[in-house]
Each structure stands twice: as C-alpha cells, then as structure tokens.
Amino acid sequence: MGGAIHDIRSKLYELEWQEFERFVADLWTIDGWTTEVTGGNDEEGEDIRATKSIPFEMEVLIQTKAYREGNKVQKNQVEQYAPYRGAEFDHMVVVTSSSFTKPAIKRSQDNRTKIVDGESLAEYIQYLDAEELLDDYLKADDASQLNVSKYIVYDEHVRPLKDIRGIGQKKQTQLNDAGIYTVTELANRDPAQVASETQLTENSLKKWVREAAFQDGKYDIVKAHSPQEDIPVEVIDGIGERYAERLVDAGIHTVADLSIAKPEEVAERSDISENHLETWGKLARYHES
C-alpha cells in the first residue's frame, strides 16, 4: 500500500492549482456530495462548496492548496480559514497535496478546521477507487471536460439516476439539489413538489417517477402517477389491432395496465415477446399524462 500511496502523491504534485481544485471537487462528488467550484469568489473565500442531504443536511467549505513536495501549509493559512462564530456551514476543510507544519496542525485542532494532507488525500483517492480519474486529469488537455459520473462506482443495490431515460447530467444535478440521488429516492418523491423545488417540469417528473417506481417494484406508485385509466393500449407505438387483442386477452386493457405489467408474466399469457413488452411498458410509463 505504501508504494501505491507514494505513486498517487507523486501524481498529485503534477496538477496545477486550477486542476487540483477541480479534482478535489470531483473526489467529493464521487463520495456522494453535490459540489460547486467557486474559485474563492464566495463571501467565505472557499474554493469549493460541498453539500449533502443524506442522511442529514451538511455543508462544508473546502480550501485547496496545490503545493509541491517539500512546501508546507503554514499556521496563518489554516487560521485564515477558521470558521467564524455563527457560521452557517458545518466545517471548513483545508486540503493540500503536500503537508502541514506542526503549528498549522495544532491551530486546526484549536479552531475546528479540518485538514487533509497529501497522504490522507492519496488514501482517500485509493478508498474511492479514483486513481483512473487522477490519471485522466493528467492526460487531459482540458480536465474540466471530464465527466465525473463515469468514475462513480455504485453499490449493486443502489441504482443511479442515469438509469432513467431522459435524465442527463444537468437534470441529475437539479435532482441532486432537491435531495434526490438514487432511483429509489426518486420513486418516493411527489412530482409536483420536486417541480416546485427545481426548474424541472412536473410532466417530465411524473414520467421519471413512474419509471423509477417500476424499477423499484412499487407498482402502486406507477399507477398513481399514470395517465387516466381509459386510454387504450393502441396509442402506444407498435401496438396494432392484433397485438391489442392479445394484450386484452392477457388482462392488459389500458396504458395504465401496461405501465405496471411484468413482461415475463404477460409474455406467458399472450404469446408476445418479452422484448416487445419491455419496450411497450417503458413507452406506457413515459406516455403523456
């Protein structure tokens, strides 16, 4: 492990300060935070603002110091970013690729500033399995163009929002701002409420909630947000009269019925392929309300 940590630290020294700033923000993003690179332009002077709403609301401000090996963060630099009395954020964090002087370490303990030195940062990178991200930063002509979502490793039981058709990076960020990070969380939210908290349309949110709820096995939620009951299945592209008759014989009369139908079960009753049923089911869940 020691050799690997040393290698990671050596790579960190190669990052310019702007790259280091953005890289640190990406690490926090990978770890489940919503981050914004402010570049020191906010009132508190931080480089990065990171927020989290799960399992409770938390906000930290991060100051980065991209120092070369041998240079150390001094006491006065830690003191500069001490959280003031009555601060609305939870912690100030100073992150460096190098190290801190002993007086700086002591000062951080006195003034509630969290510090992360190069070794701890390298261990964090290793913990997040983010070494590929670091390598790509070093190879990229413009690291700001890297998509951090590519480097996020999700638990096999936690489905990311990108699994829902229509949710790209911009819309995912808006959902994150509303405290929604996973398919399960999306399935349990009210579309009208989320629309009021974001710039997303209620109609789009209804479709995404239906799809999320279906993936989560919550068919009552799918139906609750489905179009009115009397829309026939023929309105779905690909379902002609012959297929509609087979679906009706299998108990699928409306778009709402189709939206919660399990393809494998309907396939057995209707002699229609599961692939067709999966496609139609998704179209039903995305049908205009």
NORLIN-V277965 format. One record per backbone hydrogen bond with DSSP energy under -1.0 kcal/mol. CO is the residue of the C=O (numbers start at 1). NH is the residue of the N-H. E is the energy in kcal/mol with one decimal. If there is no record, write none. Layout:
co	nh	e
CO	NH	E
CO	NH	E
This chain:
co	nh	e
1	5	-2.6
2	6	-2.2
3	7	-2.2
4	8	-2.3
5	9	-2.5
6	10	-2.2
7	11	-1.7
8	12	-2.0
9	13	-1.6
11	14	-1.3
12	15	-1.4
16	20	-3.0
17	21	-2.2
18	22	-2.0
19	23	-2.9
20	24	-2.6
21	25	-1.8
22	26	-2.3
23	27	-2.1
24	28	-2.0
25	29	-2.0
26	30	-2.6
27	31	-1.5
28	33	-2.4
29	32	-2.0
34	51	-2.6
36	49	-2.6
38	41	-1.2
42	45	-1.1
46	40	-1.5
47	38	-2.1
47	39	-1.8
48	62	-3.1
49	36	-1.9
50	60	-2.9
51	34	-2.9
52	58	-2.5
58	52	-2.5
59	90	-2.9
59	91	-1.1
60	50	-2.8
61	93	-3.1
62	47	-1.9
62	48	-2.1
63	95	-3.0
65	67	-1.6
65	97	-1.6
68	71	-1.9
73	101	-2.3
74	78	-1.5
75	79	-2.7
76	80	-1.6
79	82	-1.6
84	87	-2.0
91	61	-2.5
92	114	-2.8
93	63	-3.4
94	116	-2.5
95	65	-2.6
98	118	-3.1
99	73	-2.9
101	105	-2.2
102	106	-2.5
103	107	-2.4
104	108	-2.0
105	109	-1.4
106	110	-1.5
107	111	-2.0
108	113	-1.4
114	94	-2.8
116	96	-2.5
117	121	-2.7
118	122	-2.3
119	123	-2.2
120	124	-2.0
121	125	-2.4
122	126	-2.1
123	127	-2.6
124	128	-2.3
125	130	-2.8
130	134	-1.8
131	135	-2.4
132	136	-2.5
133	137	-2.1
134	138	-1.8
135	139	-1.4
136	140	-2.0
142	145	-2.0
143	146	-1.8
147	150	-1.6
148	151	-1.8
149	152	-1.2
155	158	-2.1
159	183	-2.6
160	163	-1.9
161	164	-2.3
164	167	-1.9
168	172	-2.5
169	173	-2.2
170	174	-1.7
171	175	-2.3
172	176	-2.7
173	177	-2.1
175	180	-2.5
176	179	-2.2
182	186	-2.1
183	187	-2.5
184	188	-1.1
186	189	-1.7
190	194	-2.4
191	195	-2.4
192	196	-1.6
194	198	-1.0
201	205	-2.2
202	206	-2.3
203	207	-1.6
204	208	-2.4
205	209	-2.9
206	210	-2.4
207	211	-2.3
208	212	-2.9
209	213	-2.9
210	214	-2.2
211	215	-2.4
212	216	-1.6
213	218	-3.1
214	217	-1.5
218	222	-1.6
219	223	-2.4
220	224	-2.0
221	225	-1.5
223	226	-1.2
228	231	-1.2
231	255	-2.5
232	235	-1.6
233	236	-2.0
236	239	-2.1
240	244	-2.6
241	245	-2.1
242	246	-1.6
243	247	-2.4
244	248	-2.6
245	249	-2.3
246	250	-1.2
247	252	-3.2
248	251	-1.8
253	233	-1.1
254	258	-2.4
255	259	-2.1
262	266	-2.3
263	267	-2.5
264	268	-1.0
265	269	-1.0
266	270	-1.6
267	271	-1.6
273	277	-2.0
274	278	-2.8
275	279	-2.1
276	280	-2.7
277	281	-2.5
278	282	-2.0
279	283	-2.2
280	284	-2.4
281	285	-2.0
282	286	-1.5
284	287	-1.1
